[in-house]
């Protein structure tokens, strides 16, 4: 006790303070620490759940990104297919238009050839008529007498009949 007296410590007060300290510690433990520790545990659980939710959200974002990429790839493939179909349709249309144009050109050429043939035949007929008239005039000058028109016509027709068609085509 001399030790305590040397420092001026009252043992009764020290004992009372120790009892008060233990009582305050007991009360704090019973009413405050347990509550605080339970709040800390709850908060830790909420934080853990938040981290798990964040990881789940990150996984969901990654899944959504993968799905978005897959959808974009699919859309690109569909766009390429549509472009290919449109190109094929355009090529088919072009070929059809070219074929139609060729067909029309052939029809026009055939019609022109027919017109040329008909015009050639008209020209030959006109030339025969002119040749007949010239032959009649020449014959009239040679004979120096007028023949009747029917006789002249008959003579010209006989002359033309004697001419072969190849002779008239060559001239």
Backbone as a chain_set.jsonl record, in Angstrom:
{"seq": "XXXXXXXXXXXXXXXXXXXXXXXXXXXXXXXXXXXXXXXXXXXXXXXXXXXXXXXXXXXXXXXXXXXXXXXXXXXXXXXXXXXXXXXXXXXXXXXXXXXXXXXXXXXXXXXXXXXXXXXXXXXXXXXXXXXXXXXXXXXXXXXXXXXXXXXXXXXXXXXXXXXXXXXXXXX", "coords": {"N": [[0.775, -1.152, 0.0], [2.004, 1.091, 0.448], [3.095, 1.831, -1.824], [0.879, 2.66, -3.299], [0.144, 4.758, -1.673], [2.314, 6.392, -1.983], [1.976, 7.45, -4.438], [-0.405, 8.702, -4.154], [-2.857, 7.416, -4.359], [-6.153, 6.519, -3.834], [-7.401, 3.635, -2.519], [-10.015, 2.797, -2.177], [-11.444, 4.489, -3.842], [-10.256, 3.732, -6.188], [-11.061, 1.064, -6.417], [-13.772, 1.486, -6.566], [-13.895, 2.873, -9.003], [-12.962, 0.922, -10.718], [-15.01, -0.941, -10.481], [-17.095, 0.651, -11.451], [-16.112, 1.033, -14.06], [-16.153, -1.619, -15.014], [-18.883, -2.082, -14.854], [-19.887, -0.121, -16.623], [-18.649, -1.065, -18.899], [-19.92, -3.562, -19.13], [-22.593, -2.684, -19.52], [-22.299, -1.156, -21.849], [-21.466, -3.188, -23.559], [-23.677, -4.855, -23.486], [-25.875, -3.222, -24.363], [-24.943, -1.441, -26.328], [-22.554, -2.236, -27.844], [-23.253, -4.776, -28.86], [-25.403, -4.086, -30.453], [-24.208, -2.255, -32.171], [-22.293, -3.934, -33.336], [-24.017, -5.761, -34.556], [-25.22, -4.03, -36.397], [-22.976, -3.414, -37.87], [-22.42, -5.939, -38.899], [-24.732, -6.306, -40.444], [-24.395, -4.237, -42.265], [-22.04, -5.07, -43.484], [-23.012, -7.395, -44.654], [-24.841, -6.233, -46.438], [-23.058, -4.845, -48.047], [-21.584, -6.978, -49.098], [-23.641, -8.255, -50.523], [-24.218, -6.209, -52.31], [-21.805, -6.173, -53.735], [-21.928, -8.718, -54.887], [-24.228, -8.349, -56.408], [-23.272, -6.366, -58.093], [-21.295, -7.811, -59.455], [-22.982, -9.668, -60.706], [-24.45, -7.912, -62.287], [-22.406, -7.002, -63.915], [-21.811, -9.365, -65.252], [-24.258, -9.683, -66.549], [-24.228, -7.394, -68.154], [-22.091, -8.033, -69.795], [-23.119, -10.302, -71.047], [-25.287, -9.109, -72.351], [-23.872, -7.413, -74.043], [-22.583, -9.319, -75.615], [-24.822, -10.506, -76.808], [-25.787, -8.303, -78.199], [-23.68, -7.888, -79.979], [-23.879, -10.282, -81.402], [-26.409, -9.911, -82.53], [-25.87, -7.675, -84.125], [-23.998, -8.801, -85.879], [-25.653, -10.669, -87.127], [-27.481, -8.934, -88.302], [-25.76, -7.641, -90.072], [-25.102, -9.79, -91.738], [-27.642, -10.33, -92.815], [-28.056, -7.918, -94.147], [-26.012, -8.065, -96.056], [-26.945, -10.283, -97.466], [-29.331, -9.24, -98.452], [-28.348, -7.222, -100.081], [-26.99, -8.79, -101.919], [-29.151, -10.188, -103.039], [-30.555, -8.033, -104.163], [-28.671, -7.139, -106.008], [-28.559, -9.374, -107.681], [-31.196, -9.372, -108.644], [-31.163, -6.933, -109.981], [-29.229, -7.503, -111.923], [-30.512, -9.602, -113.295], [-32.715, -8.172, -114.243], [-31.389, -6.363, -115.884], [-30.318, -8.131, -117.799], [-32.69, -9.106, -118.86], [-33.783, -6.764, -119.936], [-31.822, -6.199, -121.84], [-32.111, -8.459, -123.468], [-34.724, -8.064, -124.353], [-34.376, -5.672, -125.732], [-32.628, -6.539, -127.742], [-34.296, -8.343, -129.053], [-36.298, -6.6, -129.953], [-34.706, -5.039, -131.625], [-34.005, -6.953, -133.531], [-36.536, -7.451, -134.587], [-37.103, -4.944, -135.665], [-35.064, -4.832, -137.54], [-35.791, -6.994, -139.165], [-38.265, -6.084, -140.08], [-37.389, -3.84, -141.466], [-35.884, -5.107, -143.425], [-37.922, -6.431, -144.791], [-39.367, -4.231, -145.718], [-37.448, -3.135, -147.359], [-37.236, -5.167, -149.262], [-39.847, -5.112, -150.288], [-39.882, -2.528, -151.34], [-37.892, -2.805, -153.228], [-39.102, -4.615, -154.949], [-41.243, -3.036, -155.818], [-39.794, -1.059, -157.117], [-38.647, -2.577, -159.153], [-40.919, -3.359, -160.515], [-41.798, -0.872, -161.38], [-39.642, -0.149, -162.967], [-39.904, -2.1, -164.95], [-42.273, -1.295, -166.067], [-41.522, 1.209, -167.083], [-39.524, 0.371, -168.802], [-41.071, -1.064, -170.559], [-42.642, 0.964, -171.653], [-40.616, 2.498, -172.854], [-39.684, 0.585, -174.655], [-41.903, 0.304, -176.262], [-42.041, 2.844, -177.37], [-39.639, 2.878, -178.737], [-40.054, 0.785, -180.488], [-42.169, 1.797, -181.9], [-40.968, 3.9, -183.224], [-39.227, 2.552, -184.812], [-40.837, 1.059, -186.435], [-42.447, 2.929, -187.512], [-45.015, 3.253, -187.613], [-48.191, 3.375, -186.123], [-49.195, 1.194, -183.671], [-51.939, -0.571, -182.405], [-53.072, 0.01, -179.046], [-53.686, -2.304, -177.438], [-52.297, -4.3, -178.849], [-49.706, -3.412, -178.668], [-49.314, -3.628, -175.904], [-49.529, -6.407, -175.564], [-47.297, -7.304, -176.963], [-45.234, -6.18, -175.438], [-45.622, -7.497, -173.006], [-45.071, -10.119, -173.748], [-42.406, -9.805, -174.38], [-41.339, -9.145, -171.896], [-41.951, -11.475, -170.493], [-40.285, -13.241, -171.715], [-37.894, -12.425, -170.759], [-35.722, -13.523, -168.247], [-36.16, -13.856, -164.668], [-33.747, -13.558, -163.368], [-32.259, -11.982, -165.044], [-33.445, -9.503, -164.799], [-32.963, -8.96, -162.167], [-30.205, -8.678, -162.132], [-29.759, -6.27, -163.397]], "CA": [[0.0, 0.0, 0.0], [2.887, 2.235, 0.461], [3.246, 2.161, -3.218], [-0.289, 3.458, -3.681], [0.172, 6.007, -0.913], [3.369, 7.226, -2.527], [1.429, 8.137, -5.61], [-1.612, 9.36, -3.7], [-4.001, 6.726, -4.918], [-7.075, 6.032, -2.808], [-7.797, 2.299, -2.953], [-11.464, 2.717, -2.216], [-11.873, 5.146, -5.063], [-9.763, 2.915, -7.284], [-11.944, -0.091, -6.5], [-15.053, 1.98, -7.04], [-13.722, 3.224, -10.406], [-12.84, -0.336, -11.44], [-16.373, -1.491, -10.533], [-17.833, 1.516, -12.396], [-15.613, 0.749, -15.396], [-16.666, -2.921, -15.426], [-20.333, -1.919, -15.031], [-20.068, 0.623, -17.874], [-18.243, -1.981, -19.967], [-21.002, -4.525, -19.245], [-23.748, -2.005, -20.105], [-21.961, -0.841, -23.242], [-21.447, -4.446, -24.293], [-25.042, -5.387, -23.571], [-26.797, -2.388, -25.121], [-24.37, -0.669, -27.427], [-21.623, -2.967, -28.698], [-23.957, -5.817, -29.619], [-26.207, -3.398, -31.47], [-23.274, -1.707, -33.161], [-21.728, -5.066, -34.075], [-25.044, -6.294, -35.457], [-25.34, -3.07, -37.5], [-21.778, -3.584, -38.706], [-22.614, -7.195, -39.629], [-25.749, -6.051, -41.462], [-23.78, -3.4, -43.298], [-21.11, -5.92, -44.213], [-23.836, -8.268, -45.491], [-25.353, -5.417, -47.541], [-21.926, -4.573, -48.946], [-21.312, -8.234, -49.815], [-24.733, -8.438, -51.48], [-23.997, -5.197, -53.346], [-20.699, -6.636, -54.591], [-22.439, -9.834, -55.685], [-25.135, -7.767, -57.408], [-22.435, -5.678, -59.079], [-20.702, -8.846, -60.312], [-24.066, -10.198, -61.545], [-24.744, -6.878, -63.28], [-21.295, -7.013, -64.872], [-22.022, -10.547, -66.1], [-25.411, -9.389, -67.399], [-23.778, -6.438, -69.166], [-21.255, -8.777, -70.741], [-24.051, -11.123, -71.826], [-26.033, -8.197, -73.228], [-22.945, -6.973, -75.077], [-22.399, -10.449, -76.532], [-26.057, -10.636, -77.576], [-25.829, -7.158, -79.107], [-22.719, -8.179, -81.045], [-24.456, -11.343, -82.233], [-27.496, -9.308, -83.303], [-25.242, -6.847, -85.154], [-23.441, -9.702, -86.891], [-26.791, -11.214, -87.864], [-28.001, -7.836, -89.136], [-24.806, -7.442, -91.169], [-25.275, -10.897, -92.676], [-28.902, -10.111, -93.525], [-27.85, -6.796, -95.068], [-25.219, -8.581, -97.176], [-27.829, -11.145, -98.249], [-30.267, -8.359, -99.156], [-27.583, -6.574, -101.15], [-26.736, -9.81, -102.939], [-30.42, -10.421, -103.744], [-30.851, -6.846, -104.969], [-27.726, -7.156, -107.121], [-29.001, -10.431, -108.595], [-32.412, -8.905, -109.293], [-30.76, -5.891, -110.927], [-28.543, -8.167, -113.04], [-31.545, -10.292, -114.058], [-33.485, -7.141, -114.954], [-30.539, -5.851, -116.952], [-30.265, -9.142, -118.854], [-34.013, -9.143, -119.496], [-33.91, -5.558, -120.751], [-30.935, -6.367, -122.997], [-32.726, -9.452, -124.346], [-35.878, -7.417, -124.975], [-33.85, -4.708, -126.704], [-32.121, -7.299, -128.901], [-35.464, -8.864, -129.76], [-36.893, -5.46, -130.662], [-33.788, -4.664, -132.702], [-34.144, -7.962, -134.578], [-37.833, -7.22, -135.239], [-36.954, -3.741, -136.489], [-34.214, -5.191, -138.68], [-36.582, -7.845, -140.054], [-39.258, -5.212, -140.717], [-36.654, -3.021, -142.439], [-35.536, -5.977, -144.554], [-39.158, -6.636, -145.556], [-39.664, -2.982, -146.409], [-36.458, -3.014, -148.447], [-37.624, -6.133, -150.3], [-41.061, -4.601, -150.943], [-39.488, -1.348, -152.118], [-37.129, -3.319, -154.377], [-40.075, -5.187, -155.887], [-41.965, -1.911, -156.439], [-38.876, -0.41, -158.054], [-38.501, -3.462, -160.324], [-42.163, -3.261, -161.281], [-41.804, 0.445, -162.023], [-38.659, -0.209, -164.051], [-40.472, -2.904, -166.036], [-43.263, -0.456, -166.746], [-40.786, 2.212, -167.855], [-38.849, -0.34, -169.903], [-42.111, -1.404, -171.54], [-42.982, 2.19, -172.369], [-39.482, 2.821, -173.738], [-39.635, -0.411, -175.734], [-42.988, 0.628, -177.183], [-41.66, 4.036, -178.116], [-38.579, 2.498, -179.674], [-40.65, -0.059, -181.538], [-42.989, 2.684, -182.743], [-40.083, 4.673, -184.079], [-38.657, 1.64, -185.798], [-41.864, 0.615, -187.365], [-42.947, 4.189, -187.992], [-46.468, 3.193, -187.72], [-48.821, 3.232, -184.803], [-49.906, -0.045, -183.402], [-53.008, -0.339, -181.427], [-52.6, -0.131, -177.664], [-53.695, -3.709, -176.973], [-51.249, -5.053, -179.53], [-48.453, -2.975, -178.052], [-49.245, -4.217, -174.558], [-49.294, -7.842, -175.702], [-45.916, -7.482, -177.382], [-44.362, -5.865, -174.292], [-45.746, -8.567, -172.017], [-44.349, -11.276, -174.276], [-40.993, -9.488, -174.248], [-40.977, -9.25, -170.476], [-42.056, -12.875, -170.099], [-39.103, -13.911, -172.226], [-36.763, -12.089, -169.89], [-35.735, -14.355, -167.03], [-36.111, -13.002, -163.462], [-32.363, -13.302, -162.969], [-31.781, -10.901, -165.887], [-33.953, -8.245, -164.254], [-32.307, -8.744, -160.862], [-28.829, -8.255, -162.336], [-29.707, -4.886, -163.824]], "C": [[0.845, 1.257, 0.0], [3.115, 2.715, -0.962], [2.112, 3.059, -3.667], [-0.294, 4.794, -2.968], [1.227, 6.938, -1.476], [2.839, 8.013, -3.729], [0.129, 8.837, -5.297], [-2.848, 8.74, -4.287], [-4.831, 6.216, -3.747], [-7.624, 4.714, -3.324], [-9.316, 2.174, -3.043], [-11.977, 3.335, -3.506], [-11.433, 4.327, -6.289], [-10.666, 1.715, -7.48], [-13.299, 0.328, -7.064], [-14.964, 2.316, -8.548], [-13.61, 1.953, -11.258], [-14.223, -0.953, -11.604], [-17.205, -0.659, -11.526], [-17.407, 1.219, -13.838], [-16.181, -0.566, -15.912], [-18.168, -2.835, -15.676], [-20.626, -1.178, -16.343], [-19.704, -0.272, -19.06], [-19.338, -3.008, -20.219], [-22.199, -3.879, -19.937], [-23.489, -1.647, -21.574], [-21.998, -2.101, -24.111], [-22.869, -4.935, -24.518], [-25.907, -4.546, -24.494], [-26.194, -1.697, -26.345], [-23.525, -1.52, -28.36], [-22.322, -4.031, -29.523], [-24.762, -5.195, -30.756], [-25.297, -2.858, -32.584], [-22.68, -2.836, -33.992], [-22.761, -5.678, -35.021], [-25.264, -5.349, -36.641], [-24.162, -3.196, -38.458], [-21.914, -4.863, -39.531], [-23.648, -7.018, -40.758], [-25.164, -5.235, -42.615], [-22.814, -4.216, -44.142], [-21.883, -6.861, -45.141], [-24.389, -7.487, -46.693], [-24.245, -5.121, -48.558], [-21.6, -5.821, -49.757], [-22.369, -8.475, -50.879], [-24.581, -7.439, -52.623], [-22.885, -5.606, -54.299], [-21.15, -7.791, -55.488], [-23.366, -9.317, -56.785], [-24.344, -7.052, -58.502], [-21.783, -6.685, -60.023], [-21.751, -9.428, -61.247], [-24.416, -9.187, -62.646], [-23.646, -6.832, -64.341], [-21.433, -8.209, -65.815], [-23.187, -10.303, -67.066], [-25.037, -8.403, -68.505], [-22.948, -7.142, -70.238], [-22.124, -9.652, -71.641], [-24.817, -10.261, -72.825], [-25.14, -7.706, -74.36], [-22.737, -8.087, -76.103], [-23.639, -10.638, -77.405], [-26.173, -9.51, -78.601], [-24.873, -7.385, -80.285], [-23.26, -9.25, -81.993], [-25.575, -10.778, -83.106], [-26.934, -8.428, -84.418], [-24.65, -7.703, -86.272], [-24.555, -10.271, -87.762], [-27.368, -10.152, -88.796], [-27.067, -7.577, -90.322], [-24.956, -8.54, -92.222], [-26.558, -10.723, -93.481], [-28.763, -8.977, -94.533], [-27.049, -7.26, -96.287], [-26.089, -9.452, -98.083], [-28.808, -10.297, -99.065], [-29.574, -7.659, -100.323], [-27.325, -7.557, -102.283], [-28.009, -10.084, -103.746], [-30.745, -9.243, -104.658], [-29.936, -6.792, -106.194], [-28.145, -8.194, -108.158], [-30.247, -9.992, -109.351], [-32.07, -7.847, -110.344], [-30.083, -6.507, -112.15], [-29.553, -8.892, -113.921], [-32.37, -9.291, -114.869], [-32.685, -6.588, -116.122], [-30.487, -6.837, -118.12], [-31.59, -9.214, -119.6], [-34.204, -7.935, -120.411], [-33.047, -5.669, -122.007], [-31.547, -7.358, -123.985], [-33.925, -8.851, -125.074], [-35.421, -6.435, -126.048], [-33.321, -5.424, -127.944], [-33.275, -7.822, -129.743], [-36.13, -7.757, -130.571], [-36.013, -5.047, -131.837], [-33.893, -5.658, -133.863], [-35.46, -7.778, -135.328], [-37.747, -6.014, -136.162], [-36.12, -4.058, -137.73], [-34.992, -6.049, -139.679], [-37.619, -7.008, -140.803], [-38.577, -4.352, -141.788], [-36.289, -3.849, -143.668], [-36.772, -6.235, -145.427], [-39.514, -5.382, -146.35], [-38.719, -2.782, -147.593], [-36.829, -3.931, -149.599], [-38.848, -5.629, -151.062], [-40.73, -3.401, -151.828], [-38.731, -1.775, -153.373], [-38.082, -3.88, -155.428], [-40.873, -4.085, -156.577], [-41.078, -1.221, -157.485], [-38.719, -1.25, -159.322], [-39.75, -3.362, -161.189], [-42.22, -1.934, -162.025], [-40.817, 0.462, -163.19], [-39.193, -1.011, -165.246], [-41.473, -2.06, -166.829], [-42.559, 0.587, -167.625], [-40.083, 1.571, -169.054], [-39.862, -0.668, -170.991], [-42.482, -0.169, -172.345], [-41.865, 2.574, -173.344], [-39.396, 1.857, -174.917], [-40.721, -0.111, -176.756], [-42.635, 1.853, -178.022], [-40.59, 3.699, -179.154], [-39.148, 1.677, -180.828], [-41.484, 0.808, -182.491], [-42.117, 3.486, -183.683], [-39.489, 3.782, -185.165], [-39.699, 1.295, -186.863], [-42.467, 1.835, -188.074], [-44.448, 4.132, -188.241], [-47.014, 2.933, -186.334], [-49.484, 1.884, -184.729], [-50.998, 0.281, -182.42], [-52.462, -0.632, -180.032], [-52.654, -1.571, -177.18], [-52.6, -4.53, -177.62], [-49.91, -4.69, -178.919], [-48.275, -3.624, -176.682], [-48.895, -5.688, -174.646], [-47.85, -8.098, -176.083], [-44.952, -7.224, -176.207], [-44.422, -6.989, -173.269], [-45.027, -9.818, -172.472], [-42.849, -11.073, -174.124], [-40.537, -9.66, -172.8], [-41.038, -10.692, -169.988], [-40.836, -13.641, -170.56], [-37.873, -13.62, -171.373], [-36.827, -12.97, -168.65], [-35.648, -13.415, -165.812], [-34.684, -12.701, -163.04], [-31.79, -12.168, -163.794], [-32.224, -9.555, -165.281], [-33.286, -7.941, -162.901], [-30.879, -8.274, -161.026], [-28.752, -6.789, -162.714], [-30.208, -3.926, -162.806]], "O": [[0.41, 2.333, -0.409], [3.304, 3.905, -1.213], [2.328, 4.078, -4.323], [-0.669, 5.822, -3.533], [1.051, 8.156, -1.45], [3.259, 9.146, -3.966], [-0.393, 9.533, -6.168], [-3.784, 9.441, -4.672], [-4.326, 5.587, -2.817], [-8.225, 4.649, -4.397], [-9.825, 1.49, -3.931], [-12.84, 2.77, -4.178], [-12.149, 4.246, -7.288], [-11.004, 1.383, -8.616], [-13.889, -0.352, -7.904], [-15.915, 2.044, -9.281], [-14.104, 1.914, -12.384], [-14.587, -1.424, -12.682], [-17.935, -1.218, -12.346], [-18.249, 1.162, -14.734], [-16.628, -0.662, -17.055], [-18.673, -3.451, -16.614], [-21.522, -1.574, -17.088], [-20.367, -0.241, -20.097], [-19.662, -3.303, -21.369], [-22.766, -4.472, -20.855], [-24.36, -1.818, -22.427], [-22.492, -2.084, -25.238], [-23.218, -5.376, -25.614], [-26.614, -5.1, -25.335], [-26.911, -1.408, -27.302], [-23.766, -1.52, -29.568], [-22.05, -4.191, -30.713], [-24.795, -5.715, -31.872], [-25.591, -2.994, -33.772], [-22.571, -2.719, -35.212], [-22.433, -6.067, -36.142], [-25.47, -5.807, -37.765], [-24.313, -3.102, -39.676], [-21.57, -4.884, -40.713], [-23.463, -7.513, -41.87], [-25.416, -5.519, -43.786], [-22.772, -4.074, -45.364], [-21.467, -7.101, -46.274], [-24.41, -7.993, -47.815], [-24.471, -5.144, -49.768], [-21.365, -5.738, -50.963], [-22.047, -8.854, -52.005], [-24.794, -7.791, -53.783], [-22.991, -5.416, -55.51], [-20.813, -7.849, -56.671], [-23.311, -9.769, -57.929], [-24.694, -7.119, -59.681], [-21.716, -6.461, -61.231], [-21.481, -9.662, -62.425], [-24.648, -9.565, -63.794], [-23.926, -6.645, -65.524], [-21.205, -8.091, -67.019], [-23.119, -10.665, -68.241], [-25.468, -8.549, -69.649], [-23.092, -6.875, -71.431], [-21.895, -9.733, -72.847], [-24.976, -10.628, -73.989], [-25.586, -7.592, -75.502], [-22.715, -7.835, -77.308], [-23.523, -10.899, -78.602], [-26.604, -9.733, -79.733], [-25.213, -7.109, -81.436], [-23.123, -9.149, -83.212], [-25.681, -11.122, -84.283], [-27.458, -8.429, -85.531], [-24.78, -7.381, -87.453], [-24.421, -10.347, -88.984], [-27.704, -10.442, -89.945], [-27.525, -7.325, -91.436], [-24.94, -8.276, -93.425], [-26.565, -10.941, -94.693], [-29.289, -9.061, -95.643], [-27.368, -6.892, -97.417], [-25.992, -9.377, -99.308], [-29.08, -10.599, -100.227], [-30.14, -7.521, -101.408], [-27.426, -7.207, -103.459], [-27.965, -10.199, -104.971], [-31.164, -9.437, -105.799], [-30.377, -6.44, -107.288], [-28.095, -7.936, -109.361], [-30.351, -10.209, -110.558], [-32.611, -7.857, -111.45], [-30.331, -6.085, -113.28], [-29.474, -8.818, -115.147], [-32.682, -9.533, -116.035], [-33.22, -6.37, -117.209], [-30.596, -6.443, -119.281], [-31.615, -9.365, -120.822], [-34.721, -8.063, -121.521], [-33.471, -5.289, -123.098], [-31.512, -7.133, -125.194], [-34.121, -9.093, -126.265], [-36.0, -6.369, -127.133], [-33.54, -4.969, -129.067], [-33.248, -7.759, -130.972], [-36.484, -7.955, -131.733], [-36.517, -4.74, -132.918], [-33.873, -5.265, -135.03], [-35.51, -7.928, -136.549], [-38.244, -6.042, -137.289], [-36.433, -3.607, -138.832], [-34.874, -5.861, -140.89], [-37.832, -7.193, -142.001], [-39.118, -4.16, -142.877], [-36.369, -3.371, -144.8], [-36.677, -6.254, -146.654], [-39.914, -5.465, -147.512], [-39.118, -2.33, -148.667], [-36.752, -3.542, -150.765], [-38.905, -5.696, -152.29], [-41.246, -3.283, -152.939], [-38.901, -1.189, -154.442], [-37.907, -3.661, -156.627], [-41.153, -4.175, -157.772], [-41.531, -0.852, -158.569], [-38.664, -0.712, -160.428], [-39.672, -3.289, -162.416], [-42.646, -1.885, -163.179], [-41.104, 1.008, -164.256], [-38.964, -0.649, -166.4], [-41.522, -2.096, -168.058], [-42.956, 0.815, -168.767], [-40.045, 2.127, -170.152], [-39.568, -0.568, -172.182], [-42.622, -0.234, -173.567], [-42.121, 2.926, -174.496], [-39.076, 2.258, -176.036], [-40.508, -0.248, -177.961], [-42.894, 1.894, -179.224], [-40.632, 4.17, -180.291], [-38.771, 1.855, -181.986], [-41.506, 0.591, -183.702], [-42.498, 3.725, -184.829], [-39.278, 4.218, -186.297], [-39.403, 1.262, -188.058], [-42.958, 1.694, -189.194], [-45.013, 4.91, -189.01], [-46.349, 2.335, -185.488], [-50.238, 1.489, -185.618], [-50.961, 1.286, -181.71], [-51.524, -1.411, -179.862], [-51.699, -2.016, -176.543], [-52.025, -5.396, -176.961], [-49.073, -5.561, -178.68], [-47.193, -4.111, -176.355], [-48.054, -6.172, -173.888], [-47.237, -9.032, -175.566], [-43.983, -7.958, -176.015], [-43.394, -7.391, -172.724], [-44.428, -10.514, -171.652], [-42.108, -11.999, -173.793], [-39.489, -10.245, -172.526], [-40.236, -11.083, -169.14], [-40.393, -14.577, -169.893], [-36.95, -14.429, -171.271], [-37.899, -13.136, -168.067], [-35.122, -12.308, -165.92], [-34.439, -11.674, -162.407], [-30.917, -11.447, -163.311], [-31.455, -8.593, -165.261], [-33.08, -6.778, -162.554], [-30.369, -7.55, -160.171], [-27.772, -6.123, -162.383], [-30.216, -2.719, -163.048]]}, "num_chains": 1, "name": "protein.A"}
